[in-house]
């Protein structure tokens, strides 16, 4: 193995960004397989519900202003695996139906750089109801270059000024992975921090995948004076002056591409925009004091910390209202920036943020879940039901807890079994199947079977058989036979027993039961 000569790059123009694009275009949906790229923290039902509450608040605010005719459009940039959109859509529709009040209609647009992801959403079974009724559309969108949206299903072209309602921009784990400038503040001066990149060679590299390229890279940094940032005509001169005054011996990621992307999306509407975003991002200036140069955080692709402070500073001075938690975040920072006329008039939106982020939000939920993941064996059924309900009947938590639930069922009360049955049905109604192989229907069916809820168990076990035609576990056929027997569906019971005996001819219980049926 040898090391190539180092090459020097401006940080925002370094090849790491092109390799990042290549990674997501190559990997498509498999980028999120088994959490290579983290998705749970920004795509679980709890955060989807929180976003739906804020969007619902904005719909109520627009209705209160007498502006309920035109649709409110929501664009999700970097929608990735698509799970967040599914949860937002389900919960937002549920809120609208529950409220039963006049509101503006809404449309949701999922976008991503990788066309393979866009095409996968278009075919995903969980999204079909929303695609079919026109609520949902999809588009390829390059956040660094594109100025318009070309919707794939409707064929519409969304250009500057096309929208009459505020555009809601959803950006999760987005700003941390698009090109940024790297600045250094020292002695009251501004420096750009260039990156030197070297790569360990392993023979012929033609056609090498992006993930392998990233694994071979080594980065080091060097400062150079950048007087262009101190020119009076520089677009963000006030912000840079603030950093010069407040920061010393500090590295700072500057979201140049993020600003460009947000301005282009903002221009699509004549009524402004509302950004809802979650990321490893800092909005407090103290978090940037004496900051070292950033590390390349690898997870399939890579990410850096997002500079939410820059967005907050610039947009507030343009009249926006930026909402970020007063408490410090541990895992993920959730913000909402209202770039709207009279943003404080959006009372319901602000109250929703206070309720679902400030008081208890996705960051607190994830911290609790991390702790609970290590204590599942001590959990009681009421604790499971309570946290499961808090998390919006999350399928991942159910899957992790299935063994413990099974252990607790013999001592469960009837009302607990009723709540478990209802929770499974709600979980299934918004379940978003992903690339990794996990049979949720099987776990749900077996839990219901153990609860003697044979009718419901049969529905889920049959769904498992349909999805896993070539890999059906023999136990499933036996449980299905019992479910049919308990519902006096003897013909079906016999069919399942025969299928079981084809797989396991020596299955004594199945043979005995079949003989009973055939007497």
Protein Blocks (a to p, Z undefined) as FASTA:
>chain_A
ZZdddddddfklgfklmmmmmmmmmnmmmlmgghlaacklmmcfklmmmmmmmmmmmmmm
mmmnopakbccddddehklnommmmmmmmmmmmmmmmnopacdddddddddfblmlmmmm
mmmmklmmmmmnomaccddddfklpcbdcdfklopacdehkacbdcddddehklmmgccd
ddddeehiacddddddddddehjaehiafklmmmmpccdddddddfklmpfklmklmmmm
mmmmmpghiacdddfklmmmmmmmmmmpcnbpaddddddddfbfklmgopacdddddehi
acddddfklmmmmmmmnopacdddfbdcfkbccddddddehkllmmmlmmmmmmmmmmoc
fklmmmmmmmmmmmmmmpcfklmmmmmmmnoppaklmmmmmmmmmmmmmmpcfklmmmmm
mmmmmmmmmcccdfbdcdfklmmmmmmmmnopaklmmmmmmmmmmmmmmlccfklmmmmm
mmmmmnopaklmmmmmmmmmmmmmmlmklmmmmmmmmZZ
